[in-house]
Amino acid sequence: MAAVPGRRGRLDDPTGHGHFRRRMKTRSRARAAASVSESSLKFSLINALLLAAGLGAITLGYVLLARGSTVAAPLLLVLGYAVLIPLGIIL
């Protein structure tokens, strides 16, 4: 962008010192780097195993609940929903 005659600095530089453009480049690079690292979710074998174990614990918990279990079924359901599934997502 060219400077306007009679004005100090460039149109895209409100301060007239040239720092505006360098600062904007730095911010855009930082945002681009942050968006790449935030958006990349990588699931490994451990994640798949934990999610499968959570799904198995939940399934077995509901089967035992249907058969009348009052101790093992709630424990398996809590283990699946509150421990294994979140660990499978987080790790």
C-alpha positions in Angstrom: 0.0 0.0 0.0 1.4 3.4 -0.9 1.7 6.4 1.4 -0.9 9.1 0.9 0.7 12.5 0.0 0.4 14.9 2.9 -0.1 12.3 5.5 2.5 10.9 7.9 3.0 7.1 7.6 1.1 4.5 5.7 -2.6 3.9 5.6 -2.4 0.6 7.4 -0.1 2.1 10.0 -2.1 4.3 12.4 1.0 5.2 14.4 3.3 6.1 11.5 6.2 4.2 12.9 6.1 0.9 10.9 5.6 -1.2 14.0 2.0 -2.0 13.2 2.8 -4.3 10.3 5.4 -6.3 12.2 3.1 -6.7 15.2 0.3 -8.0 13.0 2.5 -10.5 11.3 3.7 -11.9 14.7 0.1 -12.2 15.9 -1.1 -14.0 12.8 1.8 -16.5 13.0 1.0 -17.1 16.7 -2.6 -17.7 15.9 -1.8 -20.0 13.0 0.5 -22.1 15.2 -2.0 -22.3 18.0 -4.8 -23.4 15.7 -2.7 -26.2 14.3 -1.8 -27.6 17.7 -5.3 -27.2 19.2 -7.1 -28.9 16.3 -5.0 -32.0 16.0 -6.4 -34.9 18.0 -4.4 -38.0 17.8 -6.0 -41.2 19.0 -3.5 -44.1 19.7 -3.9 -47.7 20.6 -4.2 -46.8 24.3 -7.1 -44.5 23.6 -8.9 -47.2 21.6 -8.3 -49.9 24.3 -9.6 -47.6 27.0 -12.7 -46.7 25.0 -13.3 -50.3 24.2 -12.9 -51.3 27.9 -15.3 -48.5 28.9 -17.9 -49.7 26.4 -17.4 -53.3 27.6 -17.8 -52.3 31.2 -21.0 -50.3 30.4 -22.5 -53.1 28.4 -21.7 -55.7 31.1 -23.1 -53.3 33.7 -26.4 -53.0 31.9 -26.6 -56.8 31.4 -26.0 -57.3 35.1 -28.5 -54.6 36.0 -31.1 -56.4 33.9 -30.4 -59.6 35.8 -30.9 -57.9 39.2 -27.4 -57.2 40.4 -27.3 -54.3 42.9 -23.6 -54.2 43.6 -21.6 -55.2 40.5 -23.8 -53.4 37.9 -23.5 -49.9 39.4 -19.8 -50.3 40.0 -19.2 -51.3 36.4 -21.4 -48.5 35.1 -19.6 -45.9 37.2 -16.2 -47.4 36.1 -17.2 -47.2 32.4 -18.8 -43.8 32.4 -16.7 -41.9 35.0 -13.3 -43.5 34.6 -12.6 -45.4 31.4 -14.4 -43.3 28.8 -12.9 -40.0 30.0 -9.5 -41.5 30.2 -9.9 -42.9 26.6 -10.7 -39.4 25.4 -8.1 -37.5 27.5 -5.0 -39.7 27.1 
